[in-house]
Amino acid sequence: MVIVGIVALCVVLAVLAFLVPRLSHGPERGTQRALGLGSRAGGKAPGPLGRLFSKPFRSSSKAVGRSGSAGRRTRGRLPF
């Protein structure tokens, strides 16, 4: 269920970044901030468990960043 939510969020951010690139930075930063909190909280677990618990949040944060930048990059490549 969480994976579906992250995928939906990435799609929404990519569309938002394509349609209104300047306004897409705020939601992207807010999402990455929330995922960063989860990553830091998961990283406080002892030993290898900390890396294991924080990894999904880190990879989700990367995906959110990539989808936003891909939408803005695609918008910038349009001829008009």
Backbone torsions as a table, in degrees:
resi	resn	phi	psi	omega
1	MET	NA	-37.5	179.9
2	VAL	-67.8	-37.6	-180.0
3	ILE	-62.8	-41.7	178.8
4	VAL	-62.9	-39.5	178.5
5	GLY	-64.8	-42.0	179.1
6	ILE	-66.1	-41.9	178.6
7	VAL	-63.1	-43.3	178.8
8	ALA	-63.2	-40.8	178.5
9	LEU	-63.6	-40.5	178.1
10	CYS	-64.0	-40.6	179.1
11	VAL	-65.1	-44.0	179.1
12	VAL	-62.1	-42.6	179.5
13	LEU	-67.0	-37.6	178.6
14	ALA	-65.0	-42.6	178.7
15	VAL	-66.7	-42.4	178.6
16	LEU	-62.6	-42.4	179.3
17	ALA	-66.3	-31.5	178.1
18	PHE	-72.8	-41.6	-175.8
19	LEU	-79.2	-47.3	-179.1
20	VAL	-133.4	83.9	-173.5
21	PRO	-59.2	-37.2	-177.2
22	ARG	-71.2	-33.0	-178.9
23	LEU	-83.2	-6.8	-177.0
24	SER	-84.2	-14.1	-177.8
25	HIS	-67.3	-38.4	-178.7
26	GLY	-62.9	-53.3	177.6
27	PRO	-62.1	-34.3	178.8
28	GLU	-65.8	-44.5	179.0
29	ARG	-65.2	-39.8	178.6
30	GLY	-63.3	-40.7	178.4
31	THR	-66.6	-43.4	179.3
32	GLN	-66.5	-32.3	177.2
33	ARG	-66.3	-42.8	179.2
34	ALA	-66.0	-41.1	178.3
35	LEU	-68.8	-31.7	176.2
36	GLY	-65.4	-37.0	176.2
37	LEU	-63.2	-41.7	177.6
38	GLY	-65.2	-38.6	179.0
39	SER	-65.5	-42.2	179.0
40	ARG	-68.0	-37.1	178.7
41	ALA	-67.7	-41.1	178.0
42	GLY	-68.6	-31.6	-179.9
43	GLY	-71.0	-11.5	179.8
44	LYS	-81.1	-7.0	176.0
45	ALA	-68.5	150.0	-175.0
46	PRO	-73.2	142.3	171.8
47	GLY	63.1	-142.6	-177.1
48	PRO	-65.0	-21.2	177.8
49	LEU	-63.3	-33.6	179.0
50	GLY	-62.4	-44.4	177.8
51	ARG	-67.0	-38.2	-179.3
52	LEU	-66.4	-40.7	-178.4
53	PHE	-75.4	-29.1	-177.1
54	SER	-88.8	-16.1	-176.0
55	LYS	-61.2	-44.2	179.8
56	PRO	-60.2	-34.8	179.5
57	PHE	-70.8	-38.9	178.7
58	ARG	-65.8	-44.6	-179.0
59	SER	-69.0	-32.9	176.5
60	SER	-68.0	-37.8	178.0
61	SER	-65.0	-40.2	176.4
62	LYS	-62.7	-41.8	-179.3
63	ALA	-64.1	-39.9	178.4
64	VAL	-63.9	-43.3	178.6
65	GLY	-63.7	-41.6	-179.8
66	ARG	-67.1	-39.6	-178.3
67	SER	-68.6	-38.4	177.0
68	GLY	-65.7	-44.4	-179.3
69	SER	-70.0	-32.0	177.4
70	ALA	-66.0	-40.0	177.4
71	GLY	-64.3	-42.9	178.9
72	ARG	-68.5	-38.9	179.3
73	ARG	-65.4	-40.7	178.1
74	THR	-64.7	-41.1	177.1
75	ARG	-61.8	-38.9	-179.9
76	GLY	-69.0	-23.3	-179.1
77	ARG	-85.9	-7.9	179.7
78	LEU	-66.8	144.7	-177.1
79	PRO	-74.4	-12.5	-178.2
80	PHE	-112.4	NA	NA
